[in-house]
Amino acid sequence: MCGIVGVLSQHQAAPLLLSALKRLEYRGYDSAGIAVSNNGTIHSKKALGKLVELDDLLVHEPLIGRSGIGHTRWATHGAPSVKNAHPHSTNKISVVHNGIIENYKELQADLIKLGYKFKSETDTETIVVLCTYYLECGLNKRQAAVKTISRLKGAFAFCLLFKDDDNLLIAARKGSPLAIGYGNNEMYVGSDAVALAKMTDQITYLDEGDYAFITRSSVEIFNKKNSKVEYPIEKINLEIKELSKAGHAHFMSKEIAEQPTVLREAISHYFNENQTAINLGNQNITFSDVDRVVMIACGTAFYACHVTKYWMEKISNIPVEIDIASEFRYRAPPITCKNMVILVSQSGETADTLAALRYCKDKTDKIVSVVNVTTSTIARESNVFLPIMAGHEIGVASTKAFTSQLLTLATLCISAGIDKKLVKKDEQSKLIQELSSLPDLIDKTLLQENKIASIAKKLSANSDVLFMGRGAFYPIALEGALKLKEISYIHAEGYASGELKHGPIALIDENTPVVVFAPFDELFDKNISNMQEVLARNGQVILITDEKGNEAVGQDVELKIVIPNFDSIFAPIMYAIPAQLLAYHAAVAKGTDVDQPRNLAKSVTVE
């Protein structure tokens, strides 16, 4: 979850490190720090809180040196504090680390017996103390690093900086992503390509278990068997303008507004020019012999899977099982060669989802990932990957990635229906055209933002909110509740509308608003009946419906968000937009940090 960066530069390292950390802060913002090597010494600066605190510190206390490492932290072991902030150092080495060293207590106990002392409460400090021990045993820097790596259990990516050598970084990864960037007699290390985007567009991604010896003019990479390997240098195409707010108050606001554009990109990618046929490119995906689909994800991506279950079963008649990635492999679920496993992850580095993928690898060759980062570990280890085309998403609360996931998964559902011979050519064209109409409909939905902001302001005064929906709108209710929790810190829960009377209705009073997703579809009357149960108990209702639903309800509900009619199985995609806007404007009204909500990080690379 943390972000790490390292540089061997011809210029001052501190400004480069700080700039890279700003692009990594979405990974964690409990503390930040940098260390530079210069003239046989290592100097470091750390600050509690967000990166701006470190930035301010460096203005008054600059660090001089052309080599350095940096870190932005999401706390695991040890509370957020300056003492626990990275980099962690001894008299010989500094380290920055992302991940968890699972056997750190055992290693620390051994080192304490040998007379070594620890200054922090972190698992990370074990890395640098252990490596120092091996140096003091007479091993050289490379040998000491390799010996240290061999002793570590858990998931990690780290970068070592040495006191007496400003032309060496040693980096390693196991379970957490790490990239190496190539410059002109300069080298860089980062948790992802975004961190390195302003310094280079030439990237190599370390594979699982790899470690690397990096100088300004060379990179030597070794695999987990200690054999030297070579990987191609890839040219990345990440526009830095994507990393600005482009006039919006928050990245989340910008990313909500971008959804029509990114969906048009996905439509252009997956459908032919006439929008009558699916084009998966050279991806070899067939559902003809698939007897079950297993979908695995975490958080918002899990709710995308939940929506997809309704679509897939209705369109293709293939049974679908959805599973939370963190629970999946621990119950040893049966997977057969006729099962297709679909993994959904924005980052493509989610630790639990990656572990689920590896559990399935020797059981089926039908592993499909739906990812935003096509160079990610999950994408590379899948048999097939489908890009969602969302562009870089900075806001911790996922918005455009969610709707892009849904559109990509909807495309996969249509493809499954075709392979199962349940979707004829004319039906295929109809479904594709329905998806293709979404960007324009979302443009119209976004015109409701001012009204939604007004409703959200009222919502923000409450401490508890319920969301409810039926069918594929039930997962949208779950997602709406999650969004509100994430960024406004209001307690919220999502329920299937019919389940409200099986317990949650006990919570209903004038202080517990209920957000109801009720399009004018075959379940509209049942949804409205459930809504009336709330109104009968003096509950406050916020109804999200379409123009037809608004006419049918009349004046029964005071607070309504009315969006365009969309008579389609894919309507849940459009209903995600008002849910996002409600959460966003409630958070703005409360004055929370929308883009960097407390205790969260964008990329979850630890279990």
FIVEX-339375 format. One record per residue (C-alpha): x, y, z. Coordinates in steps of 0.25 Angstrom, whole numbers, plus 5000, padded with zeros to 4 digits. Example, Ala and Ser with C-alpha at 12.3 -4.5 7.8 and 13.67 -1.06 7.14 Angstrom:
FIVEX-339375
[[5049; 4982; 5031]]
[[5055; 4996; 5029]]
end
This chain:
FIVEX-339375
[[5000; 5000; 5000]]
[[5012; 5009; 5002]]
[[5019; 5016; 4991]]
[[5034; 5015; 4989]]
[[5044; 5022; 4980]]
[[5059; 5023; 4977]]
[[5068; 5031; 4968]]
[[5082; 5031; 4964]]
[[5083; 5044; 4957]]
[[5092; 5055; 4951]]
[[5084; 5065; 4958]]
[[5079; 5067; 4972]]
[[5071; 5055; 4977]]
[[5062; 5062; 4987]]
[[5053; 5070; 4977]]
[[5052; 5058; 4968]]
[[5048; 5049; 4980]]
[[5038; 5059; 4985]]
[[5032; 5060; 4971]]
[[5031; 5045; 4970]]
[[5025; 5043; 4984]]
[[5014; 5053; 4980]]
[[5009; 5044; 4969]]
[[5010; 5032; 4979]]
[[5003; 5038; 4991]]
[[4990; 5031; 4987]]
[[4997; 5019; 4992]]
[[4997; 5024; 5006]]
[[4998; 5037; 5014]]
[[5001; 5034; 5028]]
[[5015; 5040; 5027]]
[[5026; 5042; 5017]]
[[5041; 5043; 5017]]
[[5053; 5043; 5008]]
[[5068; 5040; 5010]]
[[5080; 5044; 5001]]
[[5094; 5039; 5000]]
[[5105; 5049; 4999]]
[[5120; 5049; 5002]]
[[5120; 5036; 5010]]
[[5108; 5040; 5019]]
[[5093; 5038; 5018]]
[[5083; 5049; 5023]]
[[5068; 5047; 5024]]
[[5056; 5056; 5027]]
[[5043; 5050; 5031]]
[[5029; 5056; 5034]]
[[5016; 5051; 5040]]
[[5004; 5053; 5032]]
[[5002; 5056; 5017]]
[[5014; 5060; 5007]]
[[5012; 5075; 5009]]
[[5018; 5074; 5023]]
[[5030; 5068; 5017]]
[[5031; 5078; 5006]]
[[5030; 5089; 5016]]
[[5041; 5083; 5024]]
[[5050; 5082; 5012]]
[[5048; 5096; 5009]]
[[5055; 5100; 5022]]
[[5064; 5088; 5023]]
[[5068; 5084; 5009]]
[[5076; 5071; 5006]]
[[5088; 5071; 4997]]
[[5091; 5059; 4989]]
[[5089; 5052; 4975]]
[[5085; 5039; 4980]]
[[5073; 5036; 4989]]
[[5061; 5028; 4993]]
[[5047; 5033; 4997]]
[[5034; 5027; 5003]]
[[5020; 5031; 5006]]
[[5013; 5022; 5017]]
[[5001; 5014; 5019]]
[[5003; 5009; 5033]]
[[5002; 4994; 5036]]
[[5012; 4991; 5047]]
[[5014; 5003; 5057]]
[[5005; 5015; 5058]]
[[5007; 5027; 5049]]
[[5018; 5035; 5055]]
[[5032; 5041; 5051]]
[[5039; 5029; 5058]]
[[5032; 5019; 5050]]
[[5033; 5027; 5037]]
[[5042; 5022; 5026]]
[[5053; 5022; 5022]]
[[5059; 5013; 5033]]
[[5074; 5014; 5034]]
[[5086; 5008; 5041]]
[[5100; 5014; 5041]]
[[5102; 5007; 5028]]
[[5089; 5006; 5020]]
[[5075; 5012; 5018]]
[[5063; 5005; 5013]]
[[5049; 5008; 5008]]
[[5039; 4997; 5008]]
[[5024; 4994; 5003]]
[[5018; 4981; 5009]]
[[5019; 4973; 5021]]
[[5030; 4964; 5027]]
[[5023; 4953; 5033]]
[[5035; 4947; 5041]]
[[5040; 4960; 5046]]
[[5038; 4957; 5061]]
[[5046; 4944; 5059]]
[[5057; 4952; 5052]]
[[5057; 4963; 5062]]
[[5059; 4954; 5073]]
[[5071; 4947; 5067]]
[[5077; 4961; 5064]]
[[5074; 4966; 5078]]
[[5082; 4954; 5084]]
[[5094; 4958; 5075]]
[[5093; 4972; 5081]]
[[5086; 4980; 5071]]
[[5075; 4990; 5075]]
[[5063; 4995; 5068]]
[[5058; 5009; 5068]]
[[5044; 5007; 5062]]
[[5031; 4998; 5064]]
[[5032; 4994; 5049]]
[[5034; 4981; 5042]]
[[5042; 4989; 5032]]
[[5054; 4993; 5041]]
[[5057; 4978; 5041]]
[[5062; 4978; 5027]]
[[5072; 4989; 5029]]
[[5077; 4983; 5042]]
[[5078; 4969; 5036]]
[[5086; 4974; 5024]]
[[5095; 4982; 5033]]
[[5098; 4970; 5041]]
[[5102; 4962; 5028]]
[[5111; 4974; 5024]]
[[5118; 4974; 5038]]
[[5120; 4959; 5036]]
[[5129; 4962; 5024]]
[[5119; 4960; 5012]]
[[5119; 4971; 5001]]
[[5107; 4979; 4999]]
[[5102; 4970; 4988]]
[[5104; 4957; 4996]]
[[5098; 4964; 5009]]
[[5085; 4968; 5001]]
[[5083; 4955; 4995]]
[[5085; 4948; 5008]]
[[5075; 4957; 5014]]
[[5065; 4955; 5004]]
[[5066; 4940; 5006]]
[[5062; 4941; 5020]]
[[5050; 4950; 5018]]
[[5036; 4944; 5018]]
[[5023; 4951; 5014]]
[[5020; 4961; 5003]]
[[5030; 4973; 5000]]
[[5036; 4982; 4990]]
[[5048; 4990; 4996]]
[[5060; 4999; 4991]]
[[5073; 5000; 4999]]
[[5082; 5012; 4999]]
[[5097; 5011; 5004]]
[[5105; 5021; 5012]]
[[5118; 5019; 5005]]
[[5113; 5017; 4991]]
[[5104; 5027; 4984]]
[[5104; 5019; 4971]]
[[5097; 5007; 4976]]
[[5082; 5004; 4979]]
[[5078; 4990; 4982]]
[[5063; 4987; 4979]]
[[5055; 4974; 4981]]
[[5040; 4970; 4980]]
[[5032; 4958; 4985]]
[[5017; 4960; 4985]]
[[5018; 4975; 4983]]
[[5020; 4983; 4970]]
[[5033; 4990; 4966]]
[[5038; 4996; 4953]]
[[5052; 5001; 4948]]
[[5053; 5014; 4940]]
[[5064; 5016; 4930]]
[[5070; 5031; 4928]]
[[5082; 5037; 4922]]
[[5093; 5032; 4931]]
[[5082; 5032; 4942]]
[[5073; 5021; 4948]]
[[5060; 5021; 4956]]
[[5052; 5011; 4964]]
[[5037; 5013; 4967]]
[[5025; 5005; 4972]]
[[5019; 5008; 4958]]
[[5021; 5015; 4945]]
[[5013; 5027; 4950]]
[[5024; 5030; 4960]]
[[5034; 5031; 4949]]
[[5026; 5038; 4938]]
[[5033; 5051; 4939]]
[[5047; 5045; 4939]]
[[5046; 5035; 4928]]
[[5037; 5027; 4919]]
[[5046; 5015; 4918]]
[[5042; 5004; 4928]]
[[5045; 4990; 4932]]
[[5036; 4983; 4942]]
[[5042; 4973; 4952]]
[[5035; 4959; 4952]]
[[5031; 4952; 4965]]
[[5044; 4948; 4973]]
[[5053; 4957; 4965]]
[[5064; 4966; 4971]]
[[5073; 4976; 4964]]
[[5086; 4983; 4965]]
[[5085; 4997; 4960]]
[[5096; 5008; 4956]]
[[5095; 5020; 4948]]
[[5099; 5012; 4935]]
[[5094; 4998; 4938]]
[[5084; 4989; 4943]]
[[5086; 4975; 4946]]
[[5073; 4967; 4950]]
[[5073; 4953; 4956]]
[[5061; 4944; 4958]]
[[5057; 4936; 4971]]
[[5067; 4925; 4966]]
[[5078; 4935; 4966]]
[[5079; 4934; 4951]]
[[5082; 4946; 4943]]
[[5070; 4950; 4934]]
[[5068; 4961; 4924]]
[[5054; 4968; 4921]]
[[5050; 4977; 4910]]
[[5050; 4992; 4913]]
[[5036; 4997; 4911]]
[[5032; 5010; 4906]]
[[5021; 5016; 4915]]
[[5010; 5026; 4910]]
[[5005; 5033; 4922]]
[[5001; 5047; 4920]]
[[5005; 5056; 4932]]
[[4993; 5064; 4929]]
[[4985; 5053; 4935]]
[[4991; 5055; 4948]]
[[4985; 5069; 4949]]
[[4971; 5073; 4954]]
[[4969; 5081; 4941]]
[[4961; 5092; 4949]]
[[4953; 5083; 4958]]
[[4953; 5084; 4973]]
[[4957; 5070; 4975]]
[[4962; 5058; 4966]]
[[4949; 5051; 4969]]
[[4941; 5062; 4963]]
[[4949; 5061; 4951]]
[[4949; 5046; 4950]]
[[4934; 5046; 4951]]
[[4933; 5057; 4940]]
[[4942; 5048; 4931]]
[[4933; 5036; 4931]]
[[4926; 5039; 4918]]
[[4940; 5041; 4911]]
[[4946; 5029; 4917]]
[[4934; 5020; 4913]]
[[4934; 5025; 4899]]
[[4949; 5021; 4899]]
[[4945; 5007; 4903]]
[[4933; 5006; 4893]]
[[4943; 5010; 4882]]
[[4953; 4999; 4887]]
[[4943; 4988; 4888]]
[[4932; 4990; 4877]]
[[4934; 4991; 4863]]
[[4932; 5005; 4856]]
[[4917; 5002; 4853]]
[[4915; 4998; 4867]]
[[4909; 4985; 4863]]
[[4920; 4974; 4867]]
[[4929; 4972; 4878]]
[[4944; 4973; 4875]]
[[4953; 4967; 4886]]
[[4965; 4968; 4877]]
[[4975; 4956; 4878]]
[[4969; 4952; 4892]]
[[4966; 4937; 4891]]
[[4953; 4937; 4900]]
[[4942; 4926; 4897]]
[[4931; 4922; 4906]]
[[4926; 4910; 4898]]
[[4931; 4900; 4907]]
[[4930; 4908; 4920]]
[[4920; 4902; 4930]]
[[4923; 4912; 4942]]
[[4929; 4926; 4943]]
[[4936; 4930; 4956]]
[[4938; 4945; 4958]]
[[4947; 4950; 4969]]
[[4950; 4964; 4974]]
[[4951; 4973; 4986]]
[[4943; 4986; 4989]]
[[4937; 4994; 4978]]
[[4942; 4983; 4968]]
[[4935; 4973; 4975]]
[[4922; 4981; 4974]]
[[4925; 4981; 4959]]
[[4925; 4966; 4959]]
[[4912; 4966; 4967]]
[[4905; 4974; 4956]]
[[4912; 4965; 4945]]
[[4906; 4952; 4951]]
[[4892; 4957; 4948]]
[[4896; 4961; 4934]]
[[4904; 4948; 4931]]
[[4893; 4939; 4936]]
[[4882; 4946; 4929]]
[[4890; 4947; 4915]]
[[4897; 4934; 4915]]
[[4891; 4925; 4925]]
[[4904; 4922; 4931]]
[[4904; 4921; 4946]]
[[4913; 4931; 4953]]
[[4919; 4930; 4966]]
[[4925; 4943; 4972]]
[[4935; 4943; 4983]]
[[4942; 4953; 4992]]
[[4957; 4951; 4988]]
[[4962; 4952; 5003]]
[[4953; 4940; 5006]]
[[4954; 4932; 4993]]
[[4966; 4923; 4994]]
[[4965; 4920; 5009]]
[[4952; 4912; 5007]]
[[4959; 4904; 4996]]
[[4948; 4905; 4986]]
[[4947; 4895; 4975]]
[[4952; 4900; 4961]]
[[4951; 4891; 4949]]
[[4957; 4893; 4935]]
[[4943; 4896; 4930]]
[[4942; 4908; 4940]]
[[4945; 4922; 4935]]
[[4952; 4931; 4946]]
[[4950; 4946; 4944]]
[[4958; 4955; 4953]]
[[4955; 4970; 4954]]
[[4965; 4980; 4959]]
[[4967; 4994; 4956]]
[[4982; 4994; 4959]]
[[4985; 4980; 4955]]
[[4993; 4978; 4968]]
[[4983; 4976; 4979]]
[[4990; 4965; 4988]]
[[4977; 4957; 4991]]
[[4973; 4956; 4976]]
[[4987; 4953; 4972]]
[[4987; 4941; 4982]]
[[4974; 4936; 4977]]
[[4979; 4936; 4963]]
[[4991; 4928; 4967]]
[[4982; 4918; 4974]]
[[4974; 4916; 4961]]
[[4986; 4915; 4952]]
[[4988; 4900; 4952]]
[[4973; 4897; 4952]]
[[4969; 4904; 4939]]
[[4975; 4911; 4927]]
[[4963; 4920; 4926]]
[[4967; 4932; 4935]]
[[4963; 4946; 4930]]
[[4966; 4959; 4937]]
[[4959; 4972; 4935]]
[[4969; 4983; 4939]]
[[4973; 4997; 4937]]
[[4988; 4995; 4938]]
[[4991; 4986; 4926]]
[[5006; 4984; 4931]]
[[5001; 4980; 4945]]
[[5005; 4967; 4951]]
[[4990; 4961; 4950]]
[[4990; 4965; 4935]]
[[5003; 4958; 4932]]
[[5000; 4946; 4940]]
[[4986; 4944; 4934]]
[[4983; 4936; 4921]]
[[4975; 4947; 4916]]
[[4974; 4962; 4921]]
[[4964; 4972; 4917]]
[[4967; 4987; 4919]]
[[4956; 4996; 4924]]
[[4962; 5008; 4917]]
[[4959; 5017; 4929]]
[[4972; 5025; 4929]]
[[4980; 5028; 4942]]
[[4970; 5029; 4954]]
[[4976; 5037; 4966]]
[[4964; 5039; 4975]]
[[4964; 5027; 4985]]
[[4949; 5025; 4984]]
[[4948; 5018; 4970]]
[[4938; 5025; 4960]]
[[4942; 5024; 4946]]
[[4949; 5011; 4948]]
[[4936; 5005; 4953]]
[[4927; 5009; 4941]]
[[4939; 5005; 4932]]
[[4939; 4991; 4939]]
[[4924; 4990; 4937]]
[[4925; 4993; 4922]]
[[4936; 4984; 4920]]
[[4929; 4973; 4927]]
[[4916; 4975; 4920]]
[[4924; 4973; 4907]]
[[4929; 4960; 4912]]
[[4914; 4956; 4916]]
[[4910; 4959; 4902]]
[[4921; 4951; 4896]]
[[4918; 4939; 4905]]
[[4903; 4940; 4900]]
[[4908; 4939; 4886]]
[[4917; 4927; 4889]]
[[4906; 4920; 4896]]
[[4897; 4923; 4884]]
[[4887; 4930; 4892]]
[[4889; 4944; 4886]]
[[4886; 4945; 4872]]
[[4892; 4955; 4862]]
[[4881; 4965; 4863]]
[[4881; 4964; 4879]]
[[4896; 4966; 4879]]
[[4895; 4979; 4871]]
[[4883; 4984; 4880]]
[[4891; 4981; 4893]]
[[4904; 4988; 4887]]
[[4896; 5000; 4883]]
[[4890; 5001; 4897]]
[[4904; 5001; 4903]]
[[4908; 5011; 4893]]
[[4897; 5021; 4897]]
[[4902; 5021; 4911]]
[[4912; 5033; 4910]]
[[4902; 5042; 4904]]
[[4892; 5038; 4915]]
[[4903; 5040; 4926]]
[[4906; 5054; 4920]]
[[4891; 5057; 4923]]
[[4891; 5051; 4937]]
[[4903; 5060; 4941]]
[[4894; 5072; 4938]]
[[4887; 5068; 4951]]
[[4900; 5071; 4959]]
[[4895; 5084; 4965]]
[[4882; 5077; 4970]]
[[4889; 5065; 4975]]
[[4899; 5074; 4983]]
[[4887; 5081; 4990]]
[[4881; 5067; 4994]]
[[4895; 5063; 4998]]
[[4897; 5075; 5007]]
[[4884; 5070; 5015]]
[[4889; 5056; 5015]]
[[4903; 5060; 5021]]
[[4896; 5064; 5034]]
[[4892; 5050; 5037]]
[[4901; 5039; 5044]]
[[4894; 5027; 5037]]
[[4889; 5025; 5023]]
[[4883; 5012; 5017]]
[[4883; 5009; 5002]]
[[4874; 4999; 4995]]
[[4871; 4994; 4981]]
[[4866; 4981; 4974]]
[[4873; 4972; 4964]]
[[4885; 4978; 4958]]
[[4882; 4991; 4966]]
[[4885; 4984; 4979]]
[[4900; 4984; 4977]]
[[4899; 4998; 4972]]
[[4893; 5001; 4986]]
[[4905; 4994; 4992]]
[[4914; 5002; 4984]]
[[4907; 5015; 4988]]
[[4908; 5012; 5002]]
[[4923; 5009; 5001]]
[[4925; 5022; 4994]]
[[4918; 5030; 5005]]
[[4926; 5022; 5016]]
[[4939; 5024; 5009]]
[[4940; 5039; 5007]]
[[4929; 5045; 5017]]
[[4931; 5035; 5028]]
[[4916; 5034; 5030]]
[[4912; 5020; 5034]]
[[4904; 5014; 5022]]
[[4899; 5000; 5018]]
[[4893; 4995; 5005]]
[[4882; 4985; 5005]]
[[4873; 4977; 4995]]
[[4860; 4985; 4996]]
[[4852; 4972; 4999]]
[[4862; 4969; 5011]]
[[4859; 4983; 5018]]
[[4847; 4977; 5026]]
[[4856; 4965; 5030]]
[[4863; 4973; 5041]]
[[4869; 4987; 5036]]
[[4855; 4993; 5036]]
[[4857; 4994; 5051]]
[[4867; 5005; 5048]]
[[4857; 5014; 5041]]
[[4853; 5027; 5047]]
[[4853; 5042; 5043]]
[[4868; 5042; 5045]]
[[4872; 5031; 5036]]
[[4870; 5034; 5021]]
[[4868; 5023; 5011]]
[[4874; 5024; 4997]]
[[4865; 5016; 4988]]
[[4870; 5012; 4974]]
[[4857; 5010; 4966]]
[[4857; 5010; 4951]]
[[4844; 5008; 4944]]
[[4846; 4994; 4941]]
[[4839; 4981; 4944]]
[[4843; 4982; 4959]]
[[4838; 4996; 4960]]
[[4825; 4994; 4967]]
[[4832; 4984; 4977]]
[[4843; 4995; 4980]]
[[4832; 5006; 4982]]
[[4825; 4997; 4992]]
[[4838; 4995; 5000]]
[[4840; 5010; 4999]]
[[4826; 5012; 5005]]
[[4829; 5003; 5016]]
[[4840; 5013; 5020]]
[[4831; 5025; 5018]]
[[4820; 5019; 5027]]
[[4831; 5019; 5038]]
[[4834; 5034; 5036]]
[[4847; 5030; 5029]]
[[4853; 5040; 5019]]
[[4854; 5035; 5005]]
[[4864; 5040; 4994]]
[[4858; 5033; 4982]]
[[4867; 5031; 4970]]
[[4859; 5028; 4958]]
[[4856; 5031; 4943]]
[[4846; 5041; 4936]]
[[4836; 5029; 4935]]
[[4838; 5026; 4950]]
[[4837; 5040; 4954]]
[[4823; 5041; 4947]]
[[4818; 5028; 4954]]
[[4822; 5033; 4968]]
[[4817; 5047; 4967]]
[[4818; 5055; 4980]]
[[4820; 5043; 4989]]
[[4834; 5046; 4991]]
[[4840; 5060; 4993]]
[[4855; 5057; 4990]]
[[4857; 5051; 4976]]
[[4868; 5050; 4966]]
[[4862; 5048; 4953]]
[[4871; 5043; 4941]]
[[4868; 5040; 4927]]
[[4860; 5028; 4923]]
[[4869; 5016; 4919]]
[[4861; 5003; 4917]]
[[4873; 4994; 4917]]
[[4879; 4982; 4925]]
[[4891; 4991; 4926]]
[[4884; 5003; 4933]]
[[4892; 5000; 4946]]
[[4904; 5007; 4940]]
[[4897; 5020; 4939]]
[[4891; 5019; 4953]]
[[4905; 5019; 4958]]
[[4907; 5033; 4955]]
[[4897; 5039; 4964]]
[[4902; 5030; 4975]]
[[4916; 5036; 4973]]
[[4911; 5050; 4973]]
[[4903; 5048; 4986]]
[[4916; 5043; 4993]]
[[4925; 5053; 4987]]
[[4916; 5065; 4991]]
[[4913; 5060; 5004]]
[[4928; 5059; 5007]]
[[4930; 5073; 5002]]
[[4919; 5078; 5011]]
[[4925; 5071; 5023]]
[[4939; 5077; 5019]]
[[4946; 5063; 5019]]
[[4958; 5060; 5010]]
[[4951; 5055; 4998]]
[[4963; 5050; 4990]]
[[4971; 5044; 5002]]
[[4961; 5039; 5012]]
[[4966; 5035; 5025]]
[[4972; 5021; 5027]]
[[4970; 5017; 5012]]
[[4980; 5015; 5001]]
[[4977; 5014; 4986]]
[[4985; 5001; 4983]]
[[4984; 4990; 4994]]
[[4997; 4982; 4992]]
[[4996; 4975; 5006]]
[[4987; 4964; 5011]]
end
